[in-house]
């Protein structure tokens, strides 16, 4: 299977080369056979990449320890569940996994649009094949996952040296979430290739913006949804596995995943201005370009070793290839823009600073400001080393100082922006839409202050969360009230019909509500507490309203590890609440240690207990406990956000028609009655966004 996989990748590379050059020739000649053959070459390359990936998975499941990549990331005792995660746990396999997912997007984009957009799709095929060609170059010639362990014998011939066992999967990845977190994040990264291909193709082919923008928006939503879920799952993994009590440490690789999410979010908002009013065409096309560039940069940061991160792969020589690819992409985008910038003239101008257009504009500016701040802080160690010769790291205080106010302003715009009118919003409309919501937010802040909350940002976040939640609820209520009055449906059914009539609009509101819950969870970090103590059986300490009593420490044996587990009794108000069992594990194959955190989670707070090892002086086990308020709201918000994204991508349901009965007529008016009692259709929903 190693030869099969290697040959499949090489053949995929050749098909990708053909798809690029045949596609360029087809664009120039418009020859239908060339167009078809270029598209078929793309399809063939995709299928061959899938076969190569399947062969590598087969090598893992058959414990083929003649393969260097299998030896480095698997072992006989590794559960089959984690052998899937081993596929992307190293440099070579993760690059192949990127190609695998990109092949899926490429195949889907070309297949779904076959026979459609004949002026646009040849460009799209060439661009996607070009991106795939870069990664296939890495897969074949720079970081092949199909390298065989071997040595040169006395006769000068190379011979395989299969080993009895491998080194195993790194302990940090032996967690169920790591089987689904990286694929989601990779689906986000690779998914942004499709909007990039359509945007660049539209610019090169001068394709009408009203058409390509609709296609691009849907593909962007798919990639953005996966990126969002990947980020949330990554935060949960960091919280549940790393054992440091937090979920976001502004690590460079964490930041790398956030950057394209921010610009993708900006595009999904500003694209509505181009759809409705033909504005911000230059802005939108560069948002798509920058989002894809940030995806490649994030991959570069993860693999080059230029930044230090617990999430990064080992330092390698692959960095210059990504730098070259970034320069090539930027050059192509700049050249295409300079040659075709007249095609991107706006149809309208901003009429008022109090309008939906201005709300989207401010939203974009704030998102890009946050993106720049995160990018600057992430690259500052690299920049400082290049300028001064010493690497100066920027820590969480910088990111928090800059991004907390930015985030709160974004939360405010989340409630305000969608409720402003297009072109111009009157003072009466502002009062009607926001008056009660603002008052409720202020009351919430006063109540929080009276209850003893003194943290400025926490109170502000609470006030804005109430404000945004009520503005969203009022939108659903107003629409449902109209449907209820016209059709007699109950309010629950009215809300369902309202939502399904305009899934994009109301799905967006659900996403906004998910973000509100996430912000509530983030606000709880202002009140975190922790205690660390060396504990023998019988010792105890207090943390908030809980008392933690150490019962014992006992050894355990797993399939591919040994562990020592602590038994911690949790008391509240003098009564037993529950038992927690944090572990410290040792993995024999890799000779590494790992932790298993034990968490008691409620909507109010998380009691988070870690077996932190043994005191180096006394050899007494050390227990580190954290009390983290409101963390569960982050995970609930992530679920709501994902559901809202799915809802926003669903097709709209046709408008429900209500039948309006005519008044009873006298017998003499029979003829007219037969006409007047015909059902009259009444549209029961508001205008589309």
C-alpha positions in Angstrom: 0.0 0.0 0.0 3.0 2.3 0.5 3.9 2.1 -3.2 0.2 2.4 -4.2 -0.2 5.6 -2.1 3.0 7.1 -3.3 2.2 6.4 -7.0 -1.3 7.8 -6.5 0.1 11.0 -5.2 2.6 11.3 -8.1 -0.2 10.7 -10.6 -2.4 13.2 -8.9 0.5 15.7 -9.2 0.7 15.1 -13.0 -3.1 15.5 -13.4 -3.0 18.7 -11.4 -0.2 20.0 -13.7 -2.3 19.1 -16.7 -5.4 20.7 -15.2 -3.6 24.0 -14.7 -2.0 24.3 -18.2 -5.0 22.8 -20.1 -7.3 25.1 -18.2 -5.2 28.2 -19.1 -5.2 27.0 -22.8 -9.0 26.5 -22.6 -9.6 30.0 -21.2 -7.6 31.4 -24.1 -9.0 29.3 -26.9 -12.5 28.5 -25.5 -12.2 25.0 -27.0 -14.9 22.9 -25.4 -12.8 19.7 -25.4 -10.0 21.4 -23.6 -12.4 22.8 -21.0 -13.8 19.4 -20.4 -10.5 17.6 -20.2 -9.1 20.2 -17.8 -12.2 19.7 -15.5 -11.8 15.9 -15.8 -8.1 16.1 -14.9 -9.2 18.0 -11.8 -11.6 15.3 -10.9 -9.0 12.6 -11.5 -6.5 14.4 -9.2 -9.1 14.6 -6.5 -9.9 10.8 -6.7 -6.2 9.9 -6.6 -5.6 12.0 -3.5 -8.5 10.3 -1.8 -7.0 6.9 -2.7 -3.5 7.9 -1.4 -5.1 9.1 1.9 -7.0 5.8 2.2 -3.8 3.9 1.7 -2.1 5.8 4.5 -5.0 5.1 6.8 -4.8 1.4 5.9 -1.1 1.4 6.8 -2.0 2.8 10.3 -4.7 0.2 10.9 -2.5 -2.7 9.8 0.4 -1.5 12.0 2.9 -1.3 9.1 6.0 -0.3 11.1 8.2 -0.3 8.0 6.7 3.2 7.3 8.5 6.0 9.0 5.3 8.1 9.5 3.5 5.2 11.0 6.4 4.5 13.4 6.5 8.1 14.5 2.8 8.5 15.2 1.3 5.1 16.1 1.9 1.9 18.1 0.3 -1.5 18.4 -1.5 -0.6 21.7 -2.9 2.7 20.2 -6.7 2.4 20.2 -8.2 2.3 16.7 -10.2 5.4 17.4 -7.0 7.4 17.7 -5.4 5.9 14.6 -7.6 8.2 12.6 -6.1 11.2 14.5 -2.6 9.8 13.8 -3.2 10.7 10.1 -2.9 14.4 10.8 -0.7 14.3 13.9 2.5 14.9 12.0 3.8 17.3 9.4 3.6 14.9 6.4 0.2 13.4 7.2 -1.4 16.7 8.0 -0.3 18.1 4.6 -1.8 15.1 2.9 -5.0 15.6 4.9 -5.1 19.2 3.7 -4.8 17.9 0.1 -7.5 15.4 0.9 -10.0 18.0 2.1 -9.1 20.5 -0.6 -9.8 17.7 -3.1 -13.3 17.3 -1.6 -14.0 21.0 -1.9 -12.6 21.1 -5.5 -14.6 18.1 -6.6 -17.8 19.6 -5.0 -17.3 23.1 -6.5 -16.7 21.8 -10.0 -19.3 19.1 -9.9 -22.1 21.3 -8.5 -21.4 24.0 -11.0 -20.9 21.8 -14.1 -22.8 23.3 -17.0 -23.2 26.6 -15.1 -21.3 29.9 -15.3 -19.3 29.0 -18.4 -17.4 32.3 -18.3 -16.4 31.8 -14.7 -15.8 28.1 -14.1 -12.7 27.6 -16.3 -10.9 30.2 -14.1 -12.1 28.6 -10.9 -10.8 25.2 -12.1 -7.4 26.6 -12.9 -7.1 28.4 -9.5 -8.2 25.4 -7.5 -5.9 23.1 -9.4 -3.0 25.6 -8.8 -3.6 25.6 -5.1 -3.8 21.8 -5.1 -0.6 21.6 -7.2 1.3 23.5 -4.5 0.3 21.0 -1.8 0.9 18.0 -4.1 4.4 19.3 -4.6 4.9 19.2 -0.9 3.2 15.8 -0.6 5.4 14.3 -3.3 8.8 15.9 -3.0 9.2 17.8 0.3 7.2 16.0 3.0 6.0 12.6 1.8 4.1 10.5 4.3 5.1 7.3 2.4 8.8 7.2 3.3 10.1 3.7 4.2 12.5 2.9 7.0 15.6 1.3 5.4 19.3 1.1 5.2 21.9 0.4 2.6 23.3 -3.2 2.8 26.8 -4.5 2.1 25.8 -5.2 -1.5 24.8 -1.5 -2.0 21.1 -2.3 -2.2 18.5 -0.6 0.0 16.5 -2.8 2.3 13.4 -2.1 4.5 13.8 -2.3 8.3 10.4 -2.9 9.8 10.2 -2.3 13.5 8.3 -4.3 16.0 6.4 -1.3 17.3 6.0 2.5 16.9 6.6 5.4 19.2 2.9 6.1 19.6 0.7 9.1 19.3 1.6 12.1 21.4 -0.5 12.1 24.7 -2.0 15.5 24.0 -3.8 14.1 21.0 -5.2 11.0 22.8 -8.4 12.7 23.6 -11.7 12.0 21.8 -12.1 15.7 20.8 -8.9 15.6 18.8 -10.5 13.2 16.3 -13.0 15.9 15.4 -11.3 19.3 16.2 -8.5 19.2 13.6 -10.8 18.1 10.7 -13.2 20.9 11.5 -10.4 23.5 11.6 -8.9 22.1 8.4 -12.3 22.1 6.7 -12.4 25.8 7.5 -8.8 26.5 6.3 -9.2 24.6 3.0 -12.8 25.7 2.5 -11.8 29.3 2.1 -9.9 28.2 -1.0 -13.3 28.0 -2.9 -14.4 31.6 -2.2 -10.9 32.7 -3.1 -11.1 30.8 -6.4 -14.5 32.3 -7.3 -13.4 35.9 -6.3 -10.2 35.8 -8.2 -11.9 34.1 -11.2 -14.6 36.8 -11.2 -11.9 39.5 -11.2 -9.9 37.9 -14.0 -13.0 37.2 -16.1 -14.7 40.4 -15.2 -17.8 38.4 -14.2 -20.9 40.3 -12.9 -20.6 40.9 -9.2 -24.3 40.2 -8.6 -23.7 36.5 -9.7 -20.4 35.5 -8.3 -21.0 37.2 -4.9 -24.1 34.9 -4.3 -22.0 31.8 -5.0 -19.1 33.0 -2.9 -21.2 33.8 0.1 -22.6 30.3 0.4 -19.1 28.7 0.2 -17.8 31.2 2.6 -20.5 30.4 5.1 -19.6 26.7 4.9 -15.9 27.4 5.5 -16.7 29.9 8.2 -19.0 27.5 10.0 -16.3 24.8 10.1 -13.7 27.3 11.2 -16.0 28.5 14.0 -16.7 24.9 15.2 -13.0 24.1 15.0 -12.0 27.1 17.1 -14.6 26.3 19.8 -13.5 22.6 19.9 -9.9 23.7 20.0 -10.7 25.9 23.0 -12.5 23.1 24.7 -9.6 20.7 24.0 -7.2 23.2 25.5 -9.4 23.5 28.6 -10.0 19.8 29.1 -6.6 18.4 28.3 -3.7 20.9 28.8 -4.6 21.3 32.5 -3.8 25.0 32.9 -7.3 26.1 33.8 -8.0 28.2 30.7 -9.3 27.8 27.2 -7.6 30.5 25.2 -4.0 31.6 25.9 -3.4 33.8 22.8 -1.0 31.1 21.6 0.4 31.9 18.1 -1.3 28.9 16.5 -4.6 29.7 18.3 -4.3 33.2 16.8 -3.6 31.8 13.4 -7.0 30.1 13.4 -8.7 33.3 14.6 -7.3 35.6 11.9 -9.2 34.2 8.8 -12.3 33.8 11.0 -12.3 37.5 11.7 -11.9 38.5 8.0 -14.3 35.9 6.9 -16.8 37.3 9.4 -16.2 40.8 8.0 -16.9 39.5 4.5 -20.1 37.8 5.4 -21.4 41.1 6.8 -20.2 43.5 4.1 -21.3 41.2 1.2 -24.9 42.2 2.0 -23.9 45.8 1.0 -22.8 44.6 -2.4 -25.9 42.5 -2.9 -28.3 45.2 -1.8 -26.7 48.4 -3.0 -23.7 47.5 -5.2 -21.3 49.0 -2.7 -17.9 47.9 -1.3 -16.9 45.7 -4.2 -13.2 46.4 -3.8 -13.5 45.9 -0.1 -15.2 42.5 -0.5 -12.9 41.1 -3.1 -9.9 42.0 -0.9 -11.5 40.5 2.2 -11.8 37.2 0.3 -8.1 37.5 -0.8 -6.9 38.4 2.6 -8.9 35.6 4.3 -7.2 33.0 2.0 -3.8 34.5 2.5 -4.3 34.3 6.3 -5.2 30.6 6.0 -1.9 29.9 4.2 -0.1 32.1 6.8 -1.7 30.2 9.6 -0.4 26.9 8.0 3.0 28.5 7.7 3.1 29.5 11.3 2.1 26.0 12.4 4.8 24.3 10.4 7.8 26.6 10.0 8.9 26.8 13.6 9.1 30.6 13.5 6.9 30.8 16.5 6.8 28.6 19.6 3.5 26.9 20.3 2.2 23.7 22.0 0.0 23.3 19.0 2.8 23.6 16.3 4.6 20.8 14.5 8.3 20.4 14.9 10.6 22.9 13.3 11.3 22.1 9.6 12.6 23.5 6.4 9.2 23.7 4.8 8.6 27.4 5.8 10.3 28.9 2.7 7.9 27.0 0.5 4.9 28.6 2.2 6.6 32.1 2.1 7.1 31.6 -1.7 3.5 30.5 -2.1 2.2 33.5 -0.1 4.3 35.9 -2.3 2.9 34.2 -5.5 -0.7 34.5 -4.3 -0.3 38.1 -3.3 1.4 39.0 -6.6 -1.4 37.4 -8.6 -4.1 39.1 -6.6 -2.4 42.5 -7.0 -1.9 42.1 -10.7 -5.5 41.0 -11.2 -6.7 43.9 -9.2 -4.6 46.5 -11.0 -5.7 45.3 -14.4 -9.4 45.1 -13.6 -10.0 47.6 -10.8 -12.4 49.6 -13.0 -14.7 46.6 -12.9 -15.1 47.1 -9.2 -16.6 50.6 -9.2 -19.4 51.0 -6.6 -22.9 51.6 -7.8 -23.9 53.8 -4.8 -22.5 55.8 -2.0 -23.1 55.9 1.8 -26.2 58.1 2.4 -26.2 58.4 6.2 -24.0 57.5 9.1 -27.1 56.2 10.8 -28.0 53.3 8.5 -27.5 49.6 8.0 -24.7 50.3 5.6 -22.7 52.3 8.2 -23.4 49.6 10.7 -21.8 47.0 8.4 -18.9 49.4 7.7 -18.1 50.0 11.3 -18.5 46.2 11.9 -15.9 45.6 9.2 -13.5 48.2 10.5 -13.6 46.8 14.0 -13.1 43.3 12.8 -10.1 44.3 10.7 -8.7 46.3 13.6 -8.9 43.2 15.8 -7.4 41.1 13.1 -4.4 43.5 12.7 -3.9 43.6 16.5 -3.8 39.8 16.7 -1.6 39.5 13.7 0.8 42.2 15.0 1.1 40.6 18.4 1.6 37.1 16.9 4.3 38.2 14.5 6.0 40.7 16.9 8.6 38.1 18.2 9.6 37.4 14.6 9.7 41.2 13.7 11.6 42.1 16.8 14.2 39.4 16.2 14.7 40.5 12.6 15.1 44.2 13.6 17.0 44.0 16.9 18.4 40.4 17.0 16.4 39.5 20.1 13.0 37.8 20.2 10.5 39.7 22.3 7.3 37.9 23.0 3.9 39.5 23.4 1.8 37.8 26.0 -1.9 37.7 26.9 -1.9 41.1 28.7 -1.4 42.9 25.3 -4.0 40.9 23.5 -6.6 41.3 26.3 -5.9 45.1 26.6 -6.5 45.6 22.9 -9.2 43.0 22.1 -11.5 43.2 25.1 -12.7 46.8 24.2 -12.9 45.8 20.5 -14.9 42.8 21.3 -17.4 44.7 23.4 -17.9 47.3 20.7 -18.5 44.4 18.2 -21.1 43.0 20.7 -22.8 46.4 20.6 -22.8 46.4 16.8 -24.2 42.9 16.8 -27.4 44.2 18.4 -27.5 47.5 16.5 -26.4 46.8 13.0 -29.1 44.4 11.7 -32.0 46.6 13.0 -30.9 49.8 11.2 -32.7 50.6 8.0 -31.0 50.7 4.6 -29.9 54.2 3.4 -31.2 56.1 6.4 -32.7 55.4 9.9 -35.1 57.9 11.5 -34.9 58.9 15.2 -38.4 57.4 15.7 -37.2 54.1 14.3 -34.2 54.2 16.6 -36.4 54.8 19.6 -38.9 52.1 18.7 -36.2 49.5 17.9 -33.7 50.1 20.7 -35.4 52.1 23.5 -36.6 49.3 25.7 -33.6 47.1 25.0 -31.2 49.8 26.0 -33.2 50.4 29.2 -33.2 46.7 30.1 -29.4 46.6 29.5 -28.9 49.6 31.9 -31.1 48.0 34.5 -29.1 44.8 34.3 -25.9 46.7 34.8 -27.3 48.5 37.9 -28.5 45.2 39.4 -25.1 43.6 38.8 -23.4 46.6 40.5 -25.8 46.3 43.5 -25.0 42.6 43.8 -21.3 43.4 44.2 -19.9 43.2 40.7 -17.2 45.9 40.3 -15.3 44.8 37.2 -16.0 47.4 34.5 -15.7 45.1 31.5 -17.8 42.4 33.1 -20.6 44.8 33.9 -20.4 46.3 30.4 -20.5 42.8 28.8 -23.6 42.0 30.9 -25.4 45.1 29.9 -24.6 44.6 26.2 -25.6 41.0 26.4 -29.0 41.9 27.7 -29.3 44.6 25.1 -28.4 42.4 22.1 -30.5 39.5 23.4 -33.6 41.7 23.7 -33.1 43.3 20.2 -32.9 39.8 18.7 -35.9 38.6 20.6 -37.9 41.7 19.6 -37.2 40.9 15.9 -38.6 37.4 16.3 -41.6 38.7 18.3 -42.6 41.5 15.9 -42.6 39.1 12.9 -44.4 36.3 14.8 -47.0 38.8 16.0 -47.9 39.7 12.4 -48.2 36.1 11.4 -50.3 35.3 14.5 -52.6 38.2 13.7 -53.1 37.2 10.1 -53.2 33.4 10.3 -54.2 32.6 13.8 -51.1 30.4 14.4 -49.8 30.1 17.9 -46.6 32.1 18.6 -44.3 29.1 18.5 -45.5 28.1 15.0 -45.4 31.7 13.9 -41.7 31.9 14.9 -40.9 28.7 13.1 -42.6 29.9 9.9 -41.1 33.3 10.2 -37.6 31.8 10.5 -38.0 29.4 7.6 -39.3 32.1 5.4 -36.0 34.0 5.6 -33.4 31.6 6.9 -30.5 33.8 6.1 -31.8 36.7 8.2 -33.1 34.8 11.2 -30.2 32.2 11.1 -27.9 35.2 11.4 -29.9 36.3 14.5 -29.4 32.9 16.0 -25.6 33.1 15.3 -25.6 36.5 17.0 -27.3 35.0 20.0 -24.7 32.3 20.1 -22.0 35.0 20.2 -23.9 36.7 23.1 -23.6 33.4 25.1 -19.9 33.1 24.3 -19.3 36.7 25.5 -21.2 36.0 28.7 -18.8 33.0 29.2 -15.8 35.1 28.5 -16.9 37.7 31.0 -16.7 35.1 33.7 -12.9 35.0 33.4 -12.7 38.2 35.4 -13.7 36.3 38.5 -11.5 33.1 38.2 -9.9 31.7 41.4 -7.4 29.0 41.9 -5.5 27.2 44.7 -2.5 24.8 44.4 -1.5 22.6 47.3 0.6 19.5 48.0 -1.9 17.0 49.4 -1.6 13.8 51.3 -4.7 11.6 52.0 -6.9 13.4 54.5 -5.7 16.9 53.7 -8.1 19.6 52.4 -8.4 23.2 51.2 -11.3 25.6 50.5 -12.0 27.2 47.1 -15.0 29.5 46.9 -18.0 27.7 48.3 -16.3 24.3 47.9 -14.1 22.2 50.2 -11.8 19.7 48.5 -10.7 16.7 50.6 -8.1 14.3 49.3 -9.2 10.7 49.9 -6.4 8.7 48.2 -4.1 8.1 45.3 -4.2 4.8 43.4 -2.4 3.3 40.3 -4.4 2.5 37.2 -3.4 0.7 33.9 -4.8 1.6 30.5 -4.3 0.0 27.2 -1.2 2.0 26.3 -0.5 3.9 29.5 -0.1 3.6 33.3 -1.6 6.3 35.6 -1.9 7.5 39.1 -5.4 8.7 40.0 -6.4 11.0 42.8 -9.7 10.7 44.5 -11.0 14.1 45.6 -14.2 14.5 47.6 -16.0 17.8 47.0 -18.1 19.3 49.8 -20.4 22.2 49.7 -22.0 23.6 52.8 -20.5 20.7 54.8 -22.3 18.1 52.6 -20.8 15.8 50.0 -21.5 17.0 46.5 -19.5 14.6 44.4 -16.2 12.8 43.8 -13.6 14.0 41.2 -10.8 11.8 39.8 -8.0 13.7 38.1 -5.2 11.6 36.7 -1.5 11.8 35.8 -0.7 9.4 32.9 2.6 7.9 31.6 2.6 6.6 28.0 5.2 3.9 27.5 5.6 4.1 23.8 6.4 7.8 23.6 7.8 8.0 27.2 5.6 11.1 27.8 3.3 12.2 30.5 -0.2 13.6 30.2 -3.0 14.8 32.4 -6.7 14.0 32.6 -8.6 16.9 34.1 -11.7 16.3 36.3 -14.4 19.0 36.0 -17.6 19.6 37.8 -19.5 21.9 35.5 -22.7 23.9 36.0 -24.1 27.0 34.3 -22.9 29.0 37.2 -19.3 27.8 37.4 -16.7 25.0 36.7 -14.8 23.4 39.5 -11.7 22.3 37.6 -9.2 19.9 39.3 -5.8 18.9 38.0 -3.3 16.3 39.3 -0.3 18.5 38.6 2.5 16.0 39.5 4.6 15.7 42.6 6.5 18.3 44.6 10.1 18.0 43.6 11.3 18.4 47.2 8.8 16.3 49.2 7.6 14.0 46.4 4.0 14.7 47.7 1.3 14.8 45.0 0.2 18.4 44.0 -3.4 19.2 43.3 -4.2 22.4 41.5 -7.9 23.5 41.5 -9.6 26.3 39.7 -13.0 27.9 40.1 -14.0 29.3 36.7 -17.4 31.0 36.5 -19.7 30.8 33.4 -17.4 28.7 31.2 -20.3 26.4 30.2 -21.9 29.4 28.4 -19.0 29.4 25.9 -19.7 25.8 24.9 -23.5 26.4 24.7 -22.8 29.5 22.6 -20.7 27.5 20.3 -23.5 25.0 19.8 -26.1 27.8 19.1 -23.6 29.4 16.7 -23.2 26.1 14.7 -27.0 25.6 14.6 -27.5 29.2 13.5 -25.0 28.7 10.7 -26.8 25.6 9.5 -30.1 27.4 9.6 -28.7 30.4 7.6 -27.6 28.0 4.8 -30.9 26.3 4.5 -33.2 27.3 1.5 -36.1 29.6 2.3 -39.5 28.0 2.6 -42.2 29.4 0.3 -44.4 32.1 1.8 -47.5 30.8 3.6 -50.7 32.2 2.2 -53.6 33.1 4.5 -57.1 32.9 3.2 -59.2 36.0 3.8 -63.0 35.2 3.8 -65.3 37.7 2.1 -68.4 39.0 4.1 -71.7 37.2 3.5 -73.7 38.6 0.7 -77.5 38.7 0.0 -78.9 36.2 -2.4 -79.4 38.9 -5.0 -75.7 39.4 -5.1 -75.0 35.7 -5.9 -72.9 36.4 -9.0 -70.7 39.0 -7.3 -70.4 36.8 -4.3 -69.0 34.0 -6.3 -66.2 36.3 -7.4 -65.6 38.1 -4.2 -65.2 35.0 -2.1 -62.2 33.7 -4.0 -59.2 33.4 -1.7 -57.0 36.4 -1.6 -53.3 35.7 -0.9 -51.7 37.6 1.9 -47.9 37.4 2.4 -47.3 36.8 6.0 -43.6 37.7 6.3 -41.5 40.7 6.3 -39.1 41.8 3.6 -36.0 39.8 2.7 -32.6 40.9 3.8 
